[in-house]
């Protein structure tokens, strides 16, 4: 009897681990649609407005779709972002289908490499949530002094975490009943 219980417990723990370890990482198309990497037609069309309403986590990947013959994506420092300085980027992407994995929390700054585009608003700040925000449901917005661009509104992952926990409990209960 003890061996059967131990086997059930081990199986249940493996299932629990699998449920909890399912990656939430996703590919996010910049601007929410292809070819959104362009000079915005208005302030409301700004990619920073889109980013302020999106949540970015470690492991997510940003995907830019654009004409690589006419434009590029530059990852830059906060200072280069603020001044639209394209002379010393952290990274240059110009393939027209750029994919960048977000591997740490904090702000990431991007500007267009096409001359004059950044000055016309083709730039983006993405704030990646720290791991602790994923589990606590607390996501404070960075202060305006921390980043140049819109602040990211607080969000809650509590409901998603509760739902995942309930699914896990249901799965464990099912496994125990079946065995």
C-alpha positions as CSV (number, residue, x, y, z in Angstrom):
1,X,0.0,0.0,0.0
2,X,2.8,2.4,0.9
3,X,4.5,1.7,-2.5
4,X,1.3,2.5,-4.3
5,X,0.8,5.7,-2.4
6,X,4.5,6.7,-3.0
7,X,4.0,6.0,-6.7
8,X,0.8,8.1,-6.8
9,X,2.5,10.9,-4.9
10,X,5.5,10.9,-7.3
11,X,3.2,10.9,-10.3
12,X,1.2,13.8,-8.8
13,X,4.3,15.8,-8.1
14,X,5.6,15.3,-11.6
15,X,2.3,16.5,-13.0
16,X,2.3,19.5,-10.7
17,X,5.8,20.4,-11.8
18,X,4.8,20.1,-15.5
19,X,1.7,22.3,-14.9
20,X,3.7,25.0,-13.1
21,X,6.7,24.9,-15.5
22,X,4.7,25.6,-18.6
23,X,6.3,28.6,-20.1
24,X,4.4,31.8,-20.4
25,X,6.9,33.2,-22.8
26,X,5.5,34.4,-26.1
27,X,6.4,36.1,-29.3
28,X,5.0,39.6,-29.4
29,X,4.8,41.5,-32.7
30,X,5.8,45.1,-32.1
31,X,2.8,47.3,-32.4
32,X,0.5,44.3,-32.4
33,X,0.6,44.0,-36.2
34,X,3.0,43.5,-39.0
35,X,4.8,46.6,-40.3
36,X,3.9,48.7,-37.3
37,X,7.6,49.8,-37.1
38,X,7.1,53.1,-38.9
39,X,6.8,56.8,-38.2
40,X,3.5,57.2,-36.3
41,X,0.8,59.2,-38.0
42,X,-0.2,60.7,-34.7
43,X,0.6,60.6,-31.0
44,X,-2.1,58.0,-30.4
45,X,-0.5,55.8,-33.1
46,X,2.8,55.8,-31.1
47,X,4.4,52.5,-30.4
48,X,4.9,53.7,-26.8
49,X,1.2,53.9,-26.4
50,X,1.0,50.3,-27.6
51,X,3.8,49.2,-25.2
52,X,2.2,51.0,-22.2
53,X,-0.8,48.7,-22.7
54,X,1.2,45.5,-23.1
55,X,3.0,43.4,-20.6
56,X,6.5,42.0,-21.3
57,X,8.1,39.2,-19.3
58,X,11.5,37.7,-19.2
59,X,11.6,35.0,-22.0
60,X,9.2,36.9,-24.3
61,X,10.5,37.7,-27.7
62,X,9.8,41.0,-29.6
63,X,9.3,40.6,-33.3
64,X,9.6,43.5,-35.7
65,X,8.3,43.3,-39.3
66,X,9.6,46.1,-41.6
67,X,11.3,46.8,-44.9
68,X,14.9,45.9,-44.2
69,X,16.1,47.8,-47.3
70,X,14.7,51.1,-46.0
71,X,14.8,50.9,-42.2
72,X,16.4,49.1,-39.2
73,X,15.9,48.7,-35.5
74,X,18.6,50.0,-33.1
75,X,18.7,49.0,-29.5
76,X,20.2,52.0,-27.7
77,X,20.8,53.5,-24.3
78,X,18.4,55.7,-22.5
79,X,20.4,58.7,-23.4
80,X,20.6,57.8,-27.1
81,X,16.9,57.1,-27.1
82,X,16.1,60.6,-25.6
83,X,18.4,62.4,-28.1
84,X,17.7,60.0,-31.1
85,X,21.4,59.4,-31.4
86,X,22.0,56.6,-33.9
87,X,25.8,56.7,-33.8
88,X,26.6,54.1,-31.1
89,X,23.8,51.6,-30.8
90,X,24.0,48.6,-28.4
91,X,22.7,46.4,-31.3
92,X,21.7,46.9,-34.9
93,X,19.0,44.8,-36.6
94,X,18.2,45.3,-40.3
95,X,16.9,42.0,-41.7
96,X,13.2,43.1,-41.9
97,X,12.1,40.3,-39.6
98,X,13.9,40.9,-36.3
99,X,13.3,38.7,-33.3
100,X,14.8,39.7,-30.0
101,X,14.4,37.6,-26.8
102,X,14.0,39.7,-23.6
103,X,16.4,38.0,-21.2
104,X,16.3,40.4,-18.3
105,X,14.0,42.8,-16.5
106,X,14.0,46.5,-16.9
107,X,13.6,49.0,-19.7
108,X,14.8,48.4,-23.3
109,X,15.1,51.3,-25.7
110,X,14.7,51.1,-29.5
111,X,14.9,53.7,-32.2
112,X,14.7,53.6,-36.0
113,X,18.0,53.6,-37.8
114,X,16.6,55.5,-40.7
115,X,17.8,59.1,-40.7
116,X,15.2,61.4,-39.2
117,X,12.7,58.7,-38.3
118,X,13.4,58.7,-34.5
119,X,12.9,62.5,-34.4
120,X,9.5,61.9,-35.9
121,X,8.5,59.5,-33.2
122,X,9.6,56.1,-34.5
123,X,11.0,54.8,-31.2
124,X,9.9,52.4,-28.5
125,X,10.5,51.8,-24.8
126,X,9.7,48.3,-23.5
127,X,9.7,47.6,-19.8
128,X,10.2,44.0,-18.9
129,X,8.7,42.9,-15.6
130,X,11.0,41.4,-13.0
131,X,10.4,37.7,-12.1
132,X,9.0,38.6,-8.7
133,X,6.1,40.5,-10.4
134,X,5.1,37.4,-12.1
135,X,4.3,35.6,-8.8
136,X,3.2,38.4,-6.5
137,X,0.7,40.1,-8.9
138,X,2.4,43.4,-8.1
139,X,3.8,45.4,-11.0
140,X,4.6,49.0,-10.1
141,X,5.0,51.4,-12.9
142,X,8.5,52.9,-13.2
143,X,8.8,56.5,-12.4
144,X,9.1,59.0,-15.2
145,X,12.6,59.8,-13.9
146,X,13.6,56.1,-14.6
147,X,12.6,56.0,-18.2
148,X,11.9,58.3,-21.1
149,X,8.5,57.5,-22.4
150,X,5.1,56.4,-21.0
151,X,4.9,54.8,-17.7
152,X,3.6,51.2,-17.6
153,X,0.4,50.8,-15.6
154,X,0.3,48.3,-12.8
155,X,-1.2,44.9,-13.7
156,X,-2.2,41.8,-11.9
157,X,-1.3,38.2,-12.6
158,X,-3.1,37.0,-9.5
159,X,-6.2,35.8,-11.4
160,X,-4.0,33.8,-13.9
161,X,-2.0,32.3,-11.2
162,X,-5.2,31.3,-9.3
163,X,-6.7,29.7,-12.4
164,X,-3.4,27.8,-13.0
165,X,-3.4,26.6,-9.4
166,X,-7.0,25.4,-9.6
167,X,-6.3,23.5,-12.8
168,X,-3.3,21.9,-11.2
169,X,-5.3,20.9,-8.1
170,X,-8.0,19.5,-10.4
171,X,-5.4,17.5,-12.3
172,X,-3.9,16.2,-9.1
173,X,-7.3,15.2,-7.8
174,X,-8.0,13.4,-11.0
175,X,-4.7,11.5,-10.9
176,X,-5.3,10.4,-7.3
177,X,-8.8,9.2,-8.2
178,X,-7.7,7.3,-11.2
179,X,-4.9,5.6,-9.4
